[in-house]
Amino acid sequence: MTQPNARQPHDVDLHSEYLRADLFLAMGQPIEAAKVLEGVLEAEPDNQAALELLARSYFGSAQLNRAETSLARLVELAPANGWARRALARTLERQSRAADAAVHHRVADALGAA
């Protein structure tokens, strides 16, 4: 019989997984980073740090639709996140959607995002 709070061998340390994904991205392996982060977000769907890193991973691997979805979710969770607004705008621009991007650029400018 296991104790209620005892870690099981199959439990995933989400912070370690996040750090592993960050390392993958830093090493130029955005697809591997995204695979790890998808698991993190399955466990914690509202984790803003993981969403941001996932969006960066998707953007870095030119998975623009997935980057857009991740960034839109991040903007939904944190509407005043200027970085997310700017990144969403740039993702939309890469998809030739300048009019959609302009809205997010304006908000990012108002928030003082670089």
C-alpha positions in Angstrom: 0.0 0.0 0.0 1.4 3.4 -0.9 1.2 6.6 1.1 -1.3 9.2 -0.3 1.4 11.8 -1.0 4.2 9.4 -2.0 5.6 10.0 -5.5 5.1 7.1 -7.8 7.9 6.1 -10.3 5.7 7.3 -13.2 5.0 10.7 -11.8 6.5 13.5 -13.8 8.3 16.4 -12.3 6.8 19.2 -14.3 9.4 21.8 -13.4 12.2 19.4 -14.5 10.3 18.8 -17.7 10.0 22.6 -18.3 13.7 23.0 -17.7 14.4 20.1 -20.1 12.3 21.8 -22.8 14.0 25.1 -22.2 17.3 23.4 -22.8 16.1 21.7 -26.0 15.0 25.1 -27.3 18.4 26.7 -26.3 20.1 23.9 -28.1 18.2 24.7 -31.3 15.8 21.7 -31.0 12.3 23.4 -30.9 10.4 20.3 -32.0 11.8 18.3 -29.1 11.0 21.2 -26.8 7.4 21.3 -28.0 7.0 17.6 -27.4 8.1 17.9 -23.8 6.0 21.0 -23.2 2.8 19.4 -24.6 3.0 17.0 -21.7 3.6 19.7 -19.2 0.5 21.6 -20.5 -1.6 18.5 -20.5 -1.0 18.4 -16.7 -1.2 22.2 -16.2 -3.2 23.7 -19.1 -3.1 27.3 -17.7 0.7 27.3 -17.0 1.7 30.6 -18.6 5.4 30.0 -18.6 5.0 26.7 -20.4 2.6 28.2 -22.9 5.1 30.9 -23.7 7.9 28.4 -24.1 5.7 26.2 -26.2 4.7 29.2 -28.5 8.4 30.0 -28.9 9.1 26.4 -29.8 6.4 26.3 -32.3 7.4 29.6 -33.8 11.0 28.5 -34.0 10.0 25.4 -35.9 7.7 27.3 -38.2 4.6 25.6 -36.8 2.8 28.9 -37.1 -0.8 27.7 -36.6 0.2 26.0 -33.4 2.2 29.1 -32.3 -0.9 31.2 -32.9 -3.1 28.9 -30.9 -0.6 28.9 -28.0 -0.2 32.7 -28.0 -3.9 33.3 -28.3 -4.4 31.1 -25.2 -1.6 33.0 -23.4 -3.3 36.4 -24.4 -6.6 35.0 -23.1 -5.0 34.1 -19.7 -3.0 37.3 -19.5 -4.4 40.1 -21.7 -1.8 42.6 -20.5 1.1 40.4 -21.4 2.8 42.7 -24.0 5.4 40.1 -25.0 2.6 37.6 -25.9 0.7 40.3 -27.9 3.9 41.2 -29.8 4.7 37.6 -30.5 1.1 36.9 -31.6 1.3 39.9 -34.0 4.6 38.6 -35.5 3.2 35.1 -35.8 0.2 36.5 -37.7 2.5 38.6 -39.9 4.4 35.5 -40.9 1.1 34.0 -42.0 0.4 37.1 -44.2 -2.3 38.4 -41.9 -1.1 42.0 -41.3 -4.6 43.3 -40.5 -5.0 40.8 -37.7 -1.5 41.5 -36.5 -2.0 45.3 -36.4 -4.5 45.0 -33.5 -2.0 43.1 -31.3 0.8 45.4 -32.3 -1.3 48.4 -31.1 -2.0 46.7 -27.8 1.6 45.7 -27.3 2.7 49.3 -28.1 0.2 50.6 -25.5 1.6 48.1 -23.0 5.1 49.3 -23.7 6.3 46.0 -25.1 9.5 45.9 -27.1 
